[in-house]
Amino acid sequence: MLDDKALDSIFRSARTHNGWLPKPVTDDQLRAIYDLMKWGPTSANCQPARIVFVRTKEGKEKLRPALSAGNTEKTMAAPVTAIVAYDPEFYEHLPRMFPHDQTAITWFKGKPSAEPTAFRNGSLQGAYLIVAARALGLDCGAMSGFDNAKVDQAFFPDGKVKSNFLCNIGYGDPAKLFARSPRFTFEESCTLA
């Protein structure tokens, strides 16, 4: 079991950051995030997430037209913005990723369940990315205030991958945090059956 300090850094004390300190995030850190998050479970080990780590000035300018007004400044200032996306045809990789059942591709190929499966599991992997980044001492600011079609056109022009959400990654500026918002209690959100 993780100790309280680790749980605080991942969940209880971690915050969604809107401002960033001018401290870079290295390629090695991004690789370390992925090398942790990839172990999170997905349905039939489908792993549909595809991530673009936008970190250059040119990349940020390419992203800028898709951002909502409220998300532009903080995203341009963040050392890295992860475009958390998913591959709707993830099933093509199932013979490799789920090798103990070579019929798994037939569960999804040409079926309406493929798209929601890709979106759901890609979202899970995006959550694993946030937990991994926090576990490695980085801060995150996930957001959905952007134009998916513009991001997809700019970063995935072949149409084979679809954006889900954005997540700024870096070292958050505590001076720019909002007051902590409330959370539902166990009794308000959960039922024991």
MIZA-915425 format. One record per residue (C-alpha): residue number from 1; x, y, z. Coordinates in pm, 1 decimal. Example, Ala and Ser with C-alpha at 12.3 -4.5 7.8 and 13.67 -1.06 7.14 Angstrom:
<atoms>
ATOM   pos          u          v          w
ATOM     1     1230.0     -450.0      780.0
ATOM     2     1367.0     -106.0      714.0
</atoms>
This chain:
<atoms>
ATOM   pos          u          v          w
ATOM     1        0.0        0.0        0.0
ATOM     2      123.1      348.8      -82.5
ATOM     3      195.4      578.6      209.4
ATOM     4       -1.8      897.1      275.3
ATOM     5      263.9     1116.6      114.9
ATOM     6      236.3      925.4     -212.6
ATOM     7     -145.2      924.9     -200.9
ATOM     8     -143.5     1299.2     -133.1
ATOM     9       84.3     1368.2     -430.8
ATOM    10     -131.2     1163.8     -667.1
ATOM    11     -479.0     1248.9     -535.9
ATOM    12     -552.3     1439.5     -215.2
ATOM    13     -311.9     1732.6     -252.9
ATOM    14     -279.4     1723.0     -630.8
ATOM    15     -455.6     2001.9     -813.6
ATOM    16     -560.6     2092.0    -1166.0
ATOM    17     -312.0     2361.6    -1259.4
ATOM    18     -388.6     2670.8    -1467.3
ATOM    19      -51.2     2843.6    -1442.0
ATOM    20      297.7     2713.7    -1502.0
ATOM    21      648.4     2778.6    -1377.4
ATOM    22      911.2     2831.0    -1651.5
ATOM    23     1073.4     2494.5    -1591.2
ATOM    24     1107.2     2247.3    -1878.5
ATOM    25      979.0     1890.4    -1894.7
ATOM    26     1232.0     1661.9    -2060.0
ATOM    27     1180.5     1394.3    -2321.8
ATOM    28     1299.1     1143.0    -2062.2
ATOM    29     1022.2     1256.6    -1826.5
ATOM    30      761.3     1218.1    -2100.4
ATOM    31      892.6      871.6    -2178.1
ATOM    32      877.4      786.2    -1805.1
ATOM    33      513.3      900.4    -1791.7
ATOM    34      426.0      672.7    -2081.9
ATOM    35      629.1      384.4    -1941.2
ATOM    36      413.4      398.5    -1624.7
ATOM    37       74.3      469.8    -1780.4
ATOM    38       98.7      188.5    -2034.5
ATOM    39       54.7      -66.4    -1755.9
ATOM    40     -297.5       52.8    -1668.5
ATOM    41     -568.1     -196.9    -1768.0
ATOM    42     -781.8     -163.2    -2079.5
ATOM    43    -1051.8     -390.1    -2223.3
ATOM    44     -885.9     -689.9    -2390.8
ATOM    45     -557.4     -498.1    -2354.3
ATOM    46     -675.3     -284.4    -2648.0
ATOM    47     -462.3       22.7    -2561.8
ATOM    48     -631.6      267.3    -2802.6
ATOM    49     -469.3      584.1    -2662.1
ATOM    50     -239.8      778.6    -2890.8
ATOM    51      -63.0     1079.3    -2742.0
ATOM    52      103.3     1376.4    -2903.1
ATOM    53      325.1     1565.1    -2658.8
ATOM    54      318.6     1920.7    -2794.7
ATOM    55      623.9     2099.3    -2657.1
ATOM    56      776.9     2314.6    -2930.6
ATOM    57      681.4     2670.4    -3019.5
ATOM    58      577.1     2549.8    -3364.7
ATOM    59      362.4     2275.7    -3216.7
ATOM    60      193.9     2515.3    -2975.2
ATOM    61      118.2     2759.0    -3259.9
ATOM    62      -33.4     2471.4    -3455.5
ATOM    63     -254.7     2396.8    -3153.4
ATOM    64     -348.4     2759.3    -3076.7
ATOM    65     -638.0     2798.5    -3328.4
ATOM    66     -820.1     2503.8    -3171.9
ATOM    67     -809.3     2636.0    -2814.4
ATOM    68    -1097.4     2812.0    -2642.8
ATOM    69    -1024.8     3166.1    -2523.2
ATOM    70    -1010.3     3053.4    -2158.4
ATOM    71     -755.7     2783.0    -2231.5
ATOM    72     -522.3     2961.4    -2470.9
ATOM    73     -289.0     3148.1    -2233.6
ATOM    74     -234.4     2859.4    -1991.9
ATOM    75     -180.6     2610.1    -2274.5
ATOM    76       69.1     2829.6    -2454.7
ATOM    77      258.5     2876.2    -2125.7
ATOM    78      262.2     2507.7    -2027.9
ATOM    79      590.2     2327.5    -2097.4
ATOM    80      396.7     2039.5    -2258.2
ATOM    81       42.7     1986.8    -2378.1
ATOM    82      -55.1     1624.7    -2426.7
ATOM    83     -317.9     1563.4    -2691.9
ATOM    84     -481.8     1251.8    -2553.2
ATOM    85     -635.7     1080.9    -2853.8
ATOM    86     -755.0      734.9    -2952.0
ATOM    87     -735.4      497.9    -3245.4
ATOM    88    -1088.7      389.3    -3346.8
ATOM    89     -936.3       91.3    -3527.5
ATOM    90     -743.5      -29.0    -3222.2
ATOM    91     -875.0     -378.1    -3293.4
ATOM    92     -627.3     -418.5    -3579.5
ATOM    93     -359.0     -455.8    -3311.9
ATOM    94     -544.5     -712.1    -3099.2
ATOM    95     -369.9    -1016.3    -3252.3
ATOM    96      -49.0     -874.4    -3102.7
ATOM    97     -189.5     -708.5    -2787.9
ATOM    98     -433.7     -987.5    -2691.3
ATOM    99     -246.2    -1289.8    -2829.6
ATOM   100     -416.5    -1556.7    -2620.9
ATOM   101     -739.5    -1510.7    -2820.7
ATOM   102     -679.7    -1458.3    -3190.4
ATOM   103    -1054.4    -1410.0    -3249.7
ATOM   104    -1059.5    -1086.4    -3044.1
ATOM   105    -1037.3     -871.7    -3358.3
ATOM   106    -1381.7    -1003.4    -3462.0
ATOM   107    -1533.9     -865.9    -3142.7
ATOM   108    -1487.8     -511.2    -3273.0
ATOM   109    -1402.1     -498.1    -3645.8
ATOM   110    -1703.1     -359.9    -3832.6
ATOM   111    -1909.3     -347.8    -3513.0
ATOM   112    -2073.0      -44.2    -3353.1
ATOM   113    -1904.5     -130.9    -3021.0
ATOM   114    -1560.0      -36.1    -3157.0
ATOM   115    -1591.0      343.0    -3128.5
ATOM   116    -1724.3      356.0    -2769.8
ATOM   117    -1467.3       95.1    -2665.8
ATOM   118    -1187.2      304.9    -2815.9
ATOM   119    -1315.9      625.3    -2653.5
ATOM   120    -1375.7      465.2    -2312.2
ATOM   121    -1040.2      291.3    -2292.7
ATOM   122     -854.5      588.9    -2439.8
ATOM   123    -1012.0      800.5    -2165.1
ATOM   124     -893.8      549.8    -1905.1
ATOM   125     -543.4      572.3    -2045.9
ATOM   126     -563.2      951.9    -2029.6
ATOM   127     -644.8      921.7    -1659.6
ATOM   128     -346.9      689.0    -1616.6
ATOM   129     -131.9      955.8    -1783.4
ATOM   130     -239.9     1209.8    -1520.2
ATOM   131     -173.1      969.6    -1232.7
ATOM   132      166.0      874.4    -1379.5
ATOM   133      268.4     1238.1    -1428.0
ATOM   134      168.9     1323.3    -1072.0
ATOM   135      351.2     1016.0     -938.2
ATOM   136      665.7     1142.4    -1112.0
ATOM   137      641.7     1486.4     -948.7
ATOM   138      474.8     1676.1    -1233.4
ATOM   139      150.6     1872.6    -1232.0
ATOM   140     -136.3     1846.2    -1479.3
ATOM   141     -419.2     2056.6    -1610.7
ATOM   142     -664.5     1845.2    -1810.5
ATOM   143     -922.9     2024.4    -2024.2
ATOM   144    -1184.0     1980.3    -2290.3
ATOM   145    -1220.2     2344.0    -2398.9
ATOM   146    -1098.3     2308.9    -2755.7
ATOM   147    -1222.2     2229.6    -3105.5
ATOM   148    -1165.8     1857.3    -3164.9
ATOM   149    -1211.1     1889.1    -3540.9
ATOM   150     -937.4     2153.9    -3561.5
ATOM   151     -699.1     1946.8    -3348.8
ATOM   152     -768.7     1638.9    -3558.4
ATOM   153     -714.0     1829.5    -3882.4
ATOM   154     -386.6     1978.3    -3756.7
ATOM   155     -238.1     1673.7    -3584.1
ATOM   156     -418.1     1370.6    -3732.1
ATOM   157     -494.9     1470.9    -4091.6
ATOM   158     -522.7     1110.9    -4214.0
ATOM   159     -834.1     1068.5    -3994.9
ATOM   160     -706.3      749.1    -3832.4
ATOM   161     -682.3      898.8    -3481.9
ATOM   162     -932.4     1119.5    -3295.1
ATOM   163     -860.6     1366.4    -3017.3
ATOM   164    -1030.2     1319.3    -2681.7
ATOM   165     -893.8     1579.4    -2437.8
ATOM   166     -588.8     1795.7    -2372.9
ATOM   167     -367.3     1785.7    -2066.1
ATOM   168     -107.3     2047.4    -1983.9
ATOM   169      193.4     1901.5    -1804.5
ATOM   170      470.2     2075.8    -1615.0
ATOM   171      543.6     2235.2    -1283.3
ATOM   172      235.6     2421.5    -1169.1
ATOM   173      246.9     2772.1    -1028.0
ATOM   174       73.3     2748.3     -687.7
ATOM   175        0.8     3122.8     -697.3
ATOM   176     -241.5     3062.6     -985.8
ATOM   177     -448.6     2788.6     -823.0
ATOM   178     -817.1     2837.8     -750.2
ATOM   179     -951.9     2747.1     -407.8
ATOM   180    -1011.6     2372.3     -380.1
ATOM   181    -1357.7     2280.7     -510.3
ATOM   182    -1574.8     2043.3     -306.8
ATOM   183    -1616.9     1672.0     -376.5
ATOM   184    -1920.8     1450.1     -329.1
ATOM   185    -1918.5     1225.8      -22.3
ATOM   186    -1922.6      847.4      -45.4
ATOM   187    -2289.6      847.4       54.1
ATOM   188    -2379.7     1094.3     -221.6
ATOM   189    -2200.6      906.7     -497.8
ATOM   190    -2196.7      542.0     -399.7
ATOM   191    -2442.4      263.0     -330.9
ATOM   192    -2367.1      -66.9     -167.8
ATOM   193    -2570.8     -346.0     -326.4
</atoms>
